[in-house]
Amino acid sequence: MKGTTVLGISAFYHDSAAAIVRDGEIVAAAQEERFTRKKHDPRFPKHAINYCLEEAFIETDELDAVVFYDHPWLTLDRVVQSVAATAPRSAEQWAKAGSTLLGSKIFVDRYIRRALNSDVRVLFTEHHPAHAASAFYPSPFDSAAIITMDGVGEWATTTVGRGDGEEIEMLREIDFPHSVGLLYSAFTAFCGFKVNSGEYKLMGLAPYGDPVYADVIREHLIDLRPDGSFRLNMEYLGFLDSPLMTNDRFHALFGGPPRQPESRITRREMNLAASIQKVTEDVVVAVARHARELTGLSDLVMAGGVALNCVANGVLDREKVFDRIWVQPAAGDAGGALGAALLASHTMLDVPRKRNPTGRDTQQGSYLGPAFSSAEVRALLDRNGYPYIQVEPEERARLAAEALAAGKVVGYCVGRMEFGPRSLGARSILGDPRSPETQVTMNVKIKFRESFRPFAPSVLVERCGEYFDLEEESPYMLLVAPVRADRQIEFDTSGFQAGDEDMLALVRQPRSDVPAITHVDYSARIQTVHHDDKPDYHAVIQEFERLTGYGVVVNTSFNVRGEPIVCTPQDAYRCFMRTGIDMLVLEDCILHKSDQPAPSDDGSWRTEYELD
Amino acid sequence: MNRALFQYHPVFGYIYVPGLKARIEHEGGGYLLKTNRYGFRCEHEFQKAKRLDRFRVLLFGDSFTAGDGVSNQDRFGDQLERLEPRVQVYNYGVSGTGTDQQYLIYQKMARDVECDLIVVALFVENIRRIVASYRPYRAANGETLLHAKPYFTLGANGELELHNVPVPREPVRPDEVGADRRHQLDLGGRFLWLRDRIRGVSPRLRDLAQRLSRYQPLPSYGHPEHPDWLLLRSILTRWADEAQAPLLVMPIPFYSYVEETSSATACMTRFEELSSIPGLTVHNPLPEIWKLSMADRRAFRFANDVHPTRRAHRFYAESLCRTIQPMLRSHQGVA
């Protein structure tokens, strides 16, 4: 089958990935970390590329083009200009960046040809247009306003554009160092979490605090203007002239030195998290209002790392700046690979844009990664002598749901792996949302992560309104909305309000009749599950509803802290045996922990993954 | 990504996972691998009855036939079909197998499949594999494990006796094999310690070491009464005797034979002797290979991997085609 086939690549910053598009249709996309088992792996995505070619089942000489998602010469320009502006203070910072840039990045075309053993045509897009393309082309909209926001691309950190048919037009941009993504990362680092990884934790921490520092941030750190543009006050930030995100003035502004990683989280961090979250929401809404005015369009698409802030997305949704919003599920740099491939297909190779005849998006539920056949799974299990039972799909749904209803934790590895940072029921750990103990148990005994972190619900799309104040679909877990008021339960926050910083005491109190997925502010990060996107997962939740009356389950990523989400059945089995997961579903095979031979490892694997 | 390419089989030891589509990362740039629903790396789904206007070849062998290092379409069996469209090739090759396992595959899977010719593409190293009861495989975690395989021995009256069937399922570690069975392990030939060290050096140095030492990798071909050779000969004799069509043995030479850095004389002599077996003919491509330049011959294998390149597969396809084409002339329906 010959069509116009384009391979997109993102690499060398963080979250390397590859995506392949044939005649404008997404064939496959995957992050390199899933194959190398190194979280946020920035290296050239040779394994992800291999997978994409496998899924398309083509030789490298059948590719029409390979597209890199970033323009290395423009990035070099930023580095050089930044050095000139901040030298000699920034020497150490930029020597490091420069050596990487002048290495593999700047000669990326040669690097790609050598890696693929092919003289394939290599094209380049710019970073933010690639994000814009990843958001617009797969969206369900004929035309839409586009917002991209992240740390930094070549120069741009925030853009506003417009998509119409095959065309994408970039209308406005805010350039480095003025970046809301980097500002959020500065607070992430200051609160003791890892940059480009811990932003999600900061967002999860925010509901425990009060935005008492929001005015300080507005007054000293960011000048947000009525037209949505903003400037950062670099006197307080370190990333321009040092290897650190913040500096002493920043520390003085917020009451002392940064929190040490893994130390106790205090009220200060909770309040800082709430404050930067509030400011970020204000920025996102302001940029969106400007985008609406500028484009006159009623629908919005978004990408870039900031678009993964689903709390801000939820606020934007409720503000009704736009009628409809669609966010690329792989909104971070990984999605740039997909955007680059789509942008090249439609604007350089004249491929018409593919639309979904149902009117839904063309992201295919973001199930764009590898799948493993039942025969492959059985080959693994048989070869290693792991006991299992093979079942029909209906039986699989029933057994998984029964285990969940009995309070068991189920590892679920069925179908194509998700593209993007969220598990959407293909590589997920599932639990019972009704139990107040589920959140603590799953955090501490399964995920080995911080107990304050909330879990997300997967809800049958047809039941969403019965549980949440959310009117539209949220198939990619990118919208946060409140649990319905009639399900909320008042809980005792007096001790916490009086100064007790024990978040666990709050977490253990039921906050609704689905406490495991209700955050302390009654919010939930929702995944609506549509039968057409993932019938097997829909069936599990439907069966759980038949057994319990609840059409919703807890869904968290199938990994432990610091580990990339599992990819292969081997990965899933390993994670299953190392954690408190009770049952593992591998395609049509069911494994019970109690039946398995004792693992041979000694627990030293816990040091295998760098803590995020 | 480690896809499980093989699944356990109680008689052969293993076959490919059926219905597989994979791309294998490789120094040659990666290759596409597809298996049929029977668990063989064949573009055809096997059917017992054959078309009268096709000359059907059943092809057996190991990784050189199955095509490690190249995509399905680039293997000599598939290239043969394109060179001679009247020929249909059913590829039963399975990586890592010995001639004993290939014969068992024939017995269980292909004995009642209509055909005009059976080709055994016999990588000459197989003489070592047929005496082994275990072969090493690298597990996903990098550990070397030994997997049991079926094997034959020659009885007192020269009859073949089959062992290890059903094949034990569980792999064992090398240190779990007792001293009395160590000779049954195929760990890749003699001087294991030295080979392990040489493996780490550059391909050029390795080639130089081979050229200087003229290391003979397969001494079992050295004498017509060598027990390993007698076993191989017996397997082929029985195969030819049972086969529903003529058996053509095509020895696939070791790279040092191709590049003349070790003597192939004994090996070639042994294979010539096979022609006396009723129902069996031998096609030895090595003399044709030696007519090529040394650079062309070096291009038969990859820098590190000794498996045939696309170019080598092309050569074997052309060579086999020249052997088969005369058979087509006398074949009713395809002539």
Interface residues (C-beta under 8 A of the other chain):
Chain A: F35 K46 H47 N50 Y51 L53 E54 F57 I58 E59 T60 L116 N117 S118 P370 F372 S373 A375 E376 V377 R378 A379 L380 D382 R383 G385 C567 T568 P569 Q570
Chain B: M1 N2 R3 A4 F6 Q7 Y8 V17 P18 G19 L20 K21 A22 R23 E25 G28 G29 G30 L32 K34 S71 A140 R169 E170 P171
